[in-house]
Amino acid sequence: MNTVRKNHRGIIIIGPICSGKDTRSVEICERYDLAHVSVSTVLKEISKDLNSENGKIIKDYMDRAKLVPDDIVLKAVKEFLEKNEGKNFLLNGCPRTTNQLSELQEFFTIDSIIYLNVSDDTVLKRSAGRLVCDRCKKTTRVALLEKGDRCPHCKQGVPKPRKDDDSETVKSRLAEFYEETMPVIETLMNGIGKGDGSGSIFLEVDAEKGDNAIWCDIADHLNATIGHLY
């Protein structure tokens, strides 16, 4: 797995479905000039190529709202890093398993970790009110729209419910999160998250607070952990 030199570095944002990872990732990347590695977006692009074996496999897993196999995820992440050589990165959606974490650390230096923590009830409420634009694919919320409104981001598309946001699918994804990803969070928190003696690089954020409070927590943490690096 050492086909990529360990000269890539950046931060990880992690949390359950509907914890706000995509929204915070965009804010962080704009503020700190990071390349956003949205693993779900990268995989969706690959899944469009049904002439490739990986494209077919990814589409099958994503259609069933299941985690894509580790080796395919890591290959996709590596290829993205290589195509954007020389940049610092924010990983959103990887690592989701302890195996992914172990393999990732062979070619990626983790400088900071942000864990967005929300309750199961909040996840279910947010997923029930979430819409995705059929054009730009950005997310908005039912409460922010009037009937017939166009997407508030691109102003052209129509926001629609996600097919994988029904309550049973969300509950299944939460169960998968606790089984597969919570061990990753615990490993990060108790391992490299402690830092090298100059301070912790792991931040747990109460992602149910107001937007400004969440951003202040994240900005303070990143200024302390990567402000002197990038």
Buried (B, 14 or more C-beta within 10 A) or exposed (E): EEEBEEEBBBBBBBBBBBBBBBBBBBBBBEEBEBBBBBBBBBBBEBBEEEEEEBBBBBBEBBEEBEBBBBEBBBBBBBEBBEEBEEBBBBBBBBBBBBBBBBBBBEBBBBBBBBBBBBEBEBBBEBBBBBBBBEBEEBBBEEEEBEEEEBBBBEEEBEBEBEEBBBEEBBBBBBEBBEEBBEEBBEBBBEEBBEEEEEEBBBBBBEBBEEEEEBBEBBBEBBEBBBEEEB
